[in-house]
Amino acid sequence: MTEPGDSYRLYRELAGWWPLISPPGEYAGDAAVIEREFAAARPAVRTVLDLGSGGGHVARYLSGDRSVTLVDISAEMLAVSRELNPGCLHVQGDMRTIRLGRVYDAVLVHDAVDYVTNQDDLGLVIGNAYAHCRPGGIAVFAPDHTAETFRPGSGAGGGHDGNGRQASFTERTTDPDPGDDWILAEYEFTLRDADGTVTVVPEAHRLGSFQRATWLRLLTSVGFITAVRRLPGHGRSPRVLFVGRRPLADAVE
Ligand SMILES: C[S@@+](CC[C@H](N)C(=O)[O-])C[C@H]1O[C@@H](n2cnc3c(N)ncnc32)[C@H](O)[C@@H]1O
């Protein structure tokens, strides 16, 4: 098991900037697609586990009257999410290894799965999602990139709050070695505090970019019945959503 994406400053001392860097409204499109999968599931999805829940920006759209458990490796990101999702249970843990001792109607692994950069770890996350999925339940995985959809490029974003804070970032993505399973995202965050102080933080993240066949092999190897959907493309490359259904007949671990 290699180091997870828990060492990045973005998810540690910069966590309080997350709602400005990546505002919750930007997750509405993804949440609508995920909600469609939940709505199609029978029986209805009432309990949800979000592995790698970050600031809880997706969870905010999916909670409603559901019981939602949010797991993230970063205590700082969980603190941010608690502000937005006070009704959800928050648990600190690694999405590859945490065992909560119960199962859910649906397991979601949204873009946190990007921080899985080798096939052994991806297998652990998928196996863990399966272990937490009730028989007949679904698991939804939303990577930003697959090997087939990845296009090198650049982008920018950001936002502000009502207290005079402002954040913006630039992003440049490249694939240093097409022979491996990750790409490089080089960010520069510009953070303007309410008192006018400006901090510029450059940070490079390794993000997983697995072949679709790898995803499907790992999903089926643990027992999921799979489907592939399209996700909104953030204005750049299209994205795919992997959906696994745990068969009814399977015994719970
Ligand atoms: C892009 S953010 C997720 C944003 C989230 N989709 C939201 O709605 O706010 C990525 C998150 O993955 C978390 N993460 C990275 N590696 C992890 C791991 N092995 N287990 C759990 N969380 C992890 C980071 O701490 C970070 O909060």
The ligand as an SDF file (V2000), in Angstrom:
LIG
                    3D

 27 29  0  0  0  0  0  0  0  0999 V2000
  -11.1010   16.0790   -4.1160 C   0  0  0  0  0  0  0  0  0  0  0  0
  -11.3370   15.8090   -2.4130 S   0  0  0  0  0  0  0  0  0  0  0  0
  -12.9790   15.1310   -2.3230 C   0  0  0  0  0  0  0  0  0  0  0  0
  -14.0280   16.1600   -2.5150 C   0  0  0  0  0  0  0  0  0  0  0  0
  -15.4200   15.6110   -2.3050 C   0  0  0  0  0  0  0  0  0  0  0  0
  -15.8930   14.8960   -3.4740 N   0  0  0  0  0  0  0  0  0  0  0  0
  -16.4110   16.6850   -1.9020 C   0  0  0  0  0  0  0  0  0  0  0  0
  -17.5870   16.4930   -2.2300 O   0  0  0  0  0  0  0  0  0  0  0  0
  -16.0510   17.6690   -1.2470 O   0  0  0  0  0  0  0  0  0  0  0  0
  -10.3560   14.3850   -2.1310 C   0  0  0  0  0  0  0  0  0  0  0  0
  -10.4470   13.8470   -0.7100 C   0  0  0  0  0  0  0  0  0  0  0  0
   -9.9020   12.5330   -0.6920 O   0  0  0  0  0  0  0  0  0  0  0  0
   -9.3700   12.3370    0.5880 C   0  0  0  0  0  0  0  0  0  0  0  0
   -8.5160   11.1490    0.5530 N   0  0  0  0  0  0  0  0  0  0  0  0
   -7.3690   10.9600   -0.1350 C   0  0  0  0  0  0  0  0  0  0  0  0
   -6.8940    9.7230    0.0740 N   0  0  0  0  0  0  0  0  0  0  0  0
   -7.7650    9.1100    0.9130 C   0  0  0  0  0  0  0  0  0  0  0  0
   -7.8490    7.8090    1.4960 C   0  0  0  0  0  0  0  0  0  0  0  0
   -6.9090    6.8730    1.2420 N   0  0  0  0  0  0  0  0  0  0  0  0
   -8.8870    7.5180    2.3000 N   0  0  0  0  0  0  0  0  0  0  0  0
   -9.8410    8.4530    2.5760 C   0  0  0  0  0  0  0  0  0  0  0  0
   -9.8230    9.7030    2.0570 N   0  0  0  0  0  0  0  0  0  0  0  0
   -8.8060   10.0200    1.2300 C   0  0  0  0  0  0  0  0  0  0  0  0
   -8.6520   13.6330    0.8810 C   0  0  0  0  0  0  0  0  0  0  0  0
   -8.3970   13.8030    2.2560 O   0  0  0  0  0  0  0  0  0  0  0  0
   -9.6680   14.6380    0.3300 C   0  0  0  0  0  0  0  0  0  0  0  0
  -10.5440   15.0820    1.3450 O   0  0  0  0  0  0  0  0  0  0  0  0
  1  2  1  0
  2  3  1  0
  2 10  1  0
  3  4  1  0
  4  5  1  0
  5  6  1  0
  5  7  1  0
  7  8  2  0
  7  9  1  0
 10 11  1  0
 11 12  1  0
 11 26  1  0
 12 13  1  0
 13 14  1  0
 13 24  1  0
 14 15  1  0
 14 23  1  0
 15 16  2  0
 16 17  1  0
 17 18  1  0
 17 23  2  0
 18 19  1  0
 18 20  2  0
 20 21  1  0
 21 22  2  0
 22 23  1  0
 24 25  1  0
 24 26  1  0
 26 27  1  0
M  CHG  2   2   1   9  -1
M  END
$$$$
